[in-house]
Structure formats: structure tokens, C-alpha cells
Amino acid sequence: METNFIDYVKIVCRSGKGGRGSAHMHRAKYVPNGGPDGGDGGRGGHVFLRGNRNYWTLLHLRYERHVFATHGGNGGRNGSHGADGTDRYIDVPCGTVVYDAETGRFLCDVTEDGQTVMLLKGGRGGLGNKHFATSTNQAPRYAQPGEPMQELTVIMELKMLADVGLVGFPNAGKSTLVNAISSAKPKIAGYPFTTLDPSVGVVSYRDNRSFVIADIPGIIEGASEGKGLGLRFLRHIERNALLLFMIPGDTDDIRHDYEVLLGELTTYNPELLNKQRVLAITKSDLLDDELMDMLRADLPTDLPTIFISAVTGYGITELKDLLWQQLDTAERQQLHSSSIVHRDKDLSFLQDELVAEGEDLVILDAEDIEDDDDLEIIDFEDEE
């Protein structure tokens, strides 16, 4: 089914090449031997990334697979400077991470509105022949060509910015909880994989405080290897400061399910173990006090646990208090500035990801789109 939530795109970017310098000799009446007056070529256009809080997905880039800046203009006579190429700005939602599509190398991370990052630099324009005139070479008839353009195929991934990320198997009650404690209205139904797209809600807390909670589709065993919705949404929890594990109270073995979920996250990214974690036993309205006491004896002891019911409201206030307490620590700031997101991409699953996202595996070269002039490139010296 087609969806408007696009969090993964692959595009080809290219900066502009610099314009050629002019080798013109001055010609004017009553000015014999006017000498060189060739102007410099203009620089090629740059390619920038720019954070834009008005965007929530990468949908606007899905059908714009090629972003090319324009070339710089050539220099002219009488010292005329060539026009600079037009820069291209790629607006992306906050939380976008960019990788080199060929090597998987991490390139940049755009997290703030208005943040601008230069992705590709345009080529410098060539110097005109007037720069090469000397006392011994007063009429140089050569000039520099412009610097070549740069081309790069990039993968852009949107990793949602949220304080709390929900982790659980399908039908664990994640969407029901988000619906109960925030204004978000994710789809709720009695069958697995009801949630196909992540949803974000703002949870109101005491004294006009709030925090952001993110609901991602359910994880199944083997998700880190691409099973189910797999890798498509696991990346969204990398930015969350806290992970809320949700396991239904009617599960046969709560500890086993928790270890399976934790194992999938560890396989995907071992650094996720450094995040704070809370375990919520959902659907507690089906349990009585005696059964809860029995279950507590077998729950994991390395993280806070709480029994809740989003339907009846049982334990919801206590859950908010616990989440705020865990978020309001010094570790929160440390986790937000950690290098969990700033790591190179594992290309072993790249083809599977591209197929899952409907991306074209063929990378289009700039040579196939526009023929460039054959120029002899002269090394540039530092102009400063």
C-alpha cells in the first residue's frame, strides 16, 4: 500500500563546474598593444542541505532524484567576470542523516531548523590571461579552465526526533498508549502490524511541561536481519533518549520476550544498550493483584518496571512520572549528543533496503545526462 510517510530516499547530487577564464587581448582604437584583458570564470553552484521544520517526511524528494547546481559562466573581454552558478538548497526535515550511497560513509546530520550544511562545493572559476602577464610575458594567450564539478549519490534517512521510543511486538498496545496519553491518533485494530508508519505524539505533563513519544511498527524476532518491517523502522529509535519496552501481561514469558526485543536492538546497533530503558507490562486490566505479584518475581531487575492499562487508565499517571524522572537526568543530554547516529552505514543490507523502499538500484551518472566539454585541467594554486 502506498504511503505518504517517506523516510528513505536516494538521490544524485552534482555541483556546478567553474567557468573558463578568458584569453582575450584588448582591442581598441588608438590603443596599440592593449595587452591581455581576459576576465575570470564564475564559480560553479554549491549544493546545500537545509533543515526545515515545516517538513515531516522526505516525500518531496521522492520524485526529485537529481539535484544539479548550474555551471559558472565563462570570463569575457575587458576583464568581464563570468556569472557564478546558482546554488541548490535541499530542504530536509530535522533529523535527517546523510550517507554516501557507494561506501556507506556518514556525511552529515541535520537536526535543527535553518541548519545549513554544504554537501558539494562548486568548482572555482578559471583565471583570465590578465593574471599571467609579467614583465617577460606581456601578452599571454592562455587562461585557466574552471575546476570540475563534484558528483555524489547519497542516501537520506529520516530518524525521528523523540524523547521516548516505544519498542514491542505487534499488538503490544503501543498505539493504544500513544492514543491515550497524547493527541496523536494512530490506527488501532486487533490484528498484527496495524501500525505501518511511525507516529509521534506530544505528552502533556505537570506544570506545562511535555515530552515527545514515538510509536514505531512492531518488531518481530529477526527484525535486525530484515524480517517483518525489519530495518525500515529500527533506525528511528536511535535518536530516542529513552526506550519504553512494552510487553502484554498475558504473554507466556515476559522475560523471554524482553530478551528477544533487546537482542534485536543489540544486533542492529550495540550502542543502543547504553540508552535508558523502562519496561511496561500492558493490558494489566486482565490481571489481578495476586497475578501481578507473581509476575513481578520473574521480571528483569536491571531496569524500572511498571504495570499499566491504556484502556482503563491504570498506572498511566505513574508511567508519566517514571518516564519524566528517567528523562530528567544528566544522561539525557549525554545520549542526545552521543555518536549512536553518527556511524557509517552497514552496506550488507543496502540492496534489501533499497528494494523495500522501492528505490532504483541503478545509479545514473552525470555523463548520461549532459555532455561536458573536454578541458585540460590545470592545477589551481591557493588564491589566498
Helices and strands as residue ranges (DSSP letters): E 8-14, E 47-51, G 59-61, E 66-68, E 88-92, E 96-100, E 106-110, E 116-120, G 129-132, E 151-158, E 164-168, H 174-181, E 199-204, G 206-208, E 210-215, G 223-225, H 231-234, G 235-239, E 242-248, H 254-268, G 270-274, E 276-282, G 284-286, H 289-296, E 305-307, H 316-327, H 330-336, G 347-349, H 350-356, G 366-368
